[in-house]
Amino acid sequence: MDAAETVTEPEILAILEPMIKRYALERLPEEKFGDFTIRAGYISAVTSGKDWYVGMGGEGQWRENAVEA
């Protein structure tokens, strides 16, 4: 995604809704959302901020876009 691009509220909600639903259904006791996103494979665990996008994913069309980026 180009830095000049913007994401609309409906796009954000379409991306987050399935993630939050999975979190509600599949989270471990006391598991935080960020930890769940790593365990579920949405993002990779990183030790350096510059590596945040490595292994970034999503669901549906957004997974494909993230992998291509």
C-alpha positions as CSV (number, residue, x, y, z in Angstrom):
1,M,0.0,0.0,0.0
2,D,1.3,3.4,-1.0
3,A,1.8,5.8,1.9
4,A,-0.5,8.3,0.2
5,E,-3.4,5.7,0.1
6,T,-6.0,5.7,2.7
7,V,-8.2,2.9,4.1
8,T,-11.8,3.6,4.5
9,E,-13.8,2.7,7.7
10,P,-15.7,0.0,5.9
11,E,-12.5,-1.5,4.7
12,I,-11.0,-1.5,8.2
13,L,-14.2,-3.1,9.6
14,A,-14.1,-5.8,6.9
15,I,-10.6,-6.7,7.8
16,L,-11.0,-6.6,11.6
17,E,-14.4,-8.3,11.9
18,P,-13.3,-11.8,11.1
19,M,-10.2,-11.4,13.2
20,I,-12.2,-10.2,16.2
21,K,-14.7,-13.0,15.7
22,R,-11.9,-15.6,15.7
23,Y,-10.4,-14.0,18.7
24,A,-13.7,-14.3,20.6
25,L,-14.1,-17.9,19.6
26,E,-10.5,-19.2,19.7
27,R,-8.5,-17.2,22.2
28,L,-6.8,-18.9,25.1
29,P,-7.6,-18.0,28.7
30,E,-6.1,-14.6,29.5
31,E,-4.7,-14.3,25.9
32,K,-4.4,-10.7,24.7
33,F,-5.5,-9.8,21.1
34,G,-1.9,-9.0,20.0
35,D,-0.7,-12.4,21.2
36,F,-3.6,-14.1,19.5
37,T,-2.8,-12.4,16.1
38,I,0.7,-13.9,16.3
39,R,-0.5,-17.4,17.3
40,A,-3.2,-17.3,14.6
41,G,-0.7,-16.4,12.0
42,Y,-1.9,-12.9,11.1
43,I,1.5,-11.5,11.9
44,S,4.9,-12.9,12.9
45,A,6.5,-12.4,16.3
46,V,9.3,-9.8,15.9
47,T,12.1,-8.6,18.0
48,S,12.8,-5.4,15.9
49,G,10.2,-2.9,14.9
50,K,11.6,-2.7,11.4
51,D,10.6,-6.3,10.9
52,W,6.9,-5.8,11.7
53,Y,5.7,-6.4,8.1
54,V,7.6,-9.7,7.7
55,G,5.0,-12.5,7.8
56,M,2.1,-10.1,7.9
57,G,-1.2,-11.7,6.8
58,G,-4.9,-11.4,7.0
59,E,-7.9,-13.3,5.7
60,G,-9.5,-13.5,2.3
61,Q,-8.5,-10.9,-0.2
62,W,-6.5,-9.0,2.4
63,R,-4.2,-12.1,3.0
64,E,-3.4,-12.1,-0.7
65,N,-2.7,-8.4,-0.7
66,A,-0.5,-8.6,2.3
67,V,1.5,-11.4,0.8
68,E,2.1,-9.6,-2.4
69,A,3.2,-6.3,-0.7
